[in-house]
Amino acid sequence: MNVATYTPHGDFELLPASEDGEKTILGSLLLDSSRLADVAGMLTPKDFAIDSNRRIFDAMVVVEAEFKSVDIVTLVYQLKK
């Protein structure tokens, strides 16, 4: 799967994307949210090619900053805001 994205110069660039890889990262963080701070130091929402995954990761980071515990309830609450 490739995803078209803008380069810093305003051009389009096709980047490889793995929907399964992104889902695996997000699912792993839901199972063990204590690792979120480590992962957030290496990844940003922009690293996710799929918009819905980008929004989920961003919400996880916000929840962790506010509540210190990411689970399905706090994540859904944040996504509905």
LOMIKOL-259726 format. One line per 10 residues: for each residue y, x, z of N, C-alpha, C. Coordinates in pm, whole numbers, plus 50000, padded with zeros to 5 digits. Atoms other than C-alpha are relative to their C-alpha. Layout:
// residues N
Y:X:Z:Y:X:Z:Y:X:Z; ...
// end
This chain:
// residues 81
49883:50084:50000:50000:50000:50000:50124:50089:50000; 49874:49929:50003:50344:50130:49911:50113:49903:50031; 49885:50082:49964:50674:50000:50041:50125:50066:49943; 49874:49948:50053:51007:50039:49863:50101:50007:50113; 49900:49982:49897:51279:50174:50087:50118:50075:49941; 49882:49926:50044:51628:50309:50047:49998:50142:50056; 49980:49863:49951:51690:50682:50071:50142:50008:50054; 49863:49986:49950:52003:50810:50247:50105:49999:49888; 49908:49996:50113:52158:50842:49899:50010:49866:49929; 49993:50133:50059:52108:50472:49819:49899:49975:49889
50103:50017:50100:51815:50526:49582:49879:49932:50062; 50126:50054:49951:51481:50349:49609:49895:50110:50000; 50110:49905:49990:51177:50546:49714:49878:49923:50045; 50124:50063:49957:50817:50431:49739:49932:50088:50103; 50066:49926:49892:50663:50537:50066:49864:49940:50026; 50131:50055:49963:50299:50506:50159:50011:49926:50132; 49999:50079:49877:50243:50244:50425:49858:49954:50029; 50131:50047:49959:49938:50143:50621:50019:49884:50097; 49988:50118:49913:49945:49790:50754:49902:50010:50117; 50099:49985:49892:49627:49858:50950:50044:50105:50101
49952:49896:49910:49776:50177:51093:50110:49950:50092; 49891:50055:49919:50088:49998:51209:49948:49901:50103; 50059:50097:49907:49885:49717:51364:49923:50071:50111; 50075:49924:49900:49666:49973:51541:50093:50058:50105; 49903:49945:49905:49968:50141:51698:50051:49891:50093; 49945:50109:49918:50115:49810:51815:49895:49943:50096; 50107:50052:49915:49782:49682:51946:49966:50095:50113; 50028:49900:49897:49718:50006:52133:50106:49997:50108; 49892:50005:49902:50059:49982:52297:49994:49875:50086; 50018:50121:49918:49987:49626:52409:49890:50020:50102
50110:49975:49907:49663:49743:52565:50037:50099:50109; 49960:49898:49903:49826:50042:52738:50148:50029:49983; 49855:49987:50018:50202:49996:52758:50058:50120:50074; 49949:49880:49931:50232:50298:52987:50024:50114:49902; 49983:49896:50103:50218:50509:52668:50122:49975:49912; 49889:50036:50088:50517:50334:52510:50113:50102:50003; 49892:49902:49991:50772:50585:52639:49967:50124:49919; 50043:49883:50078:50570:50870:52485:50011:49972:49850; 50000:50036:50142:50532:50690:52152:50143:49977:49951; 49861:50026:50040:50896:50576:52145:50079:50129:49985
49936:49872:50019:50992:50940:52170:49965:50063:49866; 50043:49947:50130:50810:51005:51842:50027:49905:49885; 49981:50102:50103:50856:50678:51652:50125:49918:50028; 49891:50096:49986:51148:50447:51590:49960:49877:49919; 50033:50118:50080:51144:50094:51447:50006:50028:49850; 49988:49968:50143:51248:50244:51111:49875:50068:49944; 50124:49937:50045:50914:50426:51097:49895:49898:49958; 50093:50105:50038:50738:50092:51047:50046:49940:49868; 49965:50048:50134:50732:49987:50682:50002:49848:49992; 50011:50146:50004:50644:49625:50751:50099:49941:50099
49890:50052:49919:50941:49427:50881:49954:49936:50130; 50045:50066:49878:50746:49215:51129:49952:50103:50102; 50045:49894:49908:50587:49529:51278:50119:50077:50056; 49878:49933:49956:50929:49692:51295:50066:49920:50113; 49939:50086:49898:51063:49394:51492:49917:49998:50129; 50087:49999:49882:50762:49394:51726:50019:50131:50078; 49983:49871:49931:50799:49765:51803:50136:50005:50069; 49867:50003:49940:51172:49723:51863:50002:49914:50126; 50007:50089:49883:51103:49432:52100:49924:50066:50114; 50075:49929:49896:50847:49642:52287:50089:50101:50072
49912:49900:49940:51104:49915:52343:50103:49932:50090; 49900:50074:49920:51361:49661:52468:49935:49948:50128; 50070:50054:49882:51109:49495:52702:49971:50111:50100; 50032:49889:49909:51002:49830:52843:50125:50047:50074; 49874:49957:49937:51365:49921:52910:50047:49899:50105; 49954:50104:49908:51433:49587:53083:49900:49967:50111; 50100:50050:49906:51107:49493:53252:49901:50105:50048; 50092:49891:49967:50909:49818:53263:49853:49968:49976; 50138:50034:50030:50592:49632:53163:49995:49914:49875; 50012:50075:50124:50507:49520:52811:49864:49932:49999
50123:50076:50019:50249:49245:52778:50032:49890:49901; 49981:50102:50103:50203:48955:52541:50106:49897:50040; 49902:50100:49953:50415:48720:52754:50142:50054:49988; 49865:49944:50006:50716:48951:52789:50039:50034:49856; 49972:49969:50139:50687:49054:52424:50039:49875:49922; 49967:50125:50069:50683:48697:52292:50135:49947:50046; 49870:50043:49947:50975:48611:52519:50114:50076:49932; 49897:49918:50064:51177:48900:52375:50014:49968:49852; 49995:50032:50143:51088:48814:52017:50066:49866:49972; 49939:50133:50018:51206:48455:52065:50149:49999:50031
49858:49994:49966:51549:48566:52191:50085:50001:49875
// end
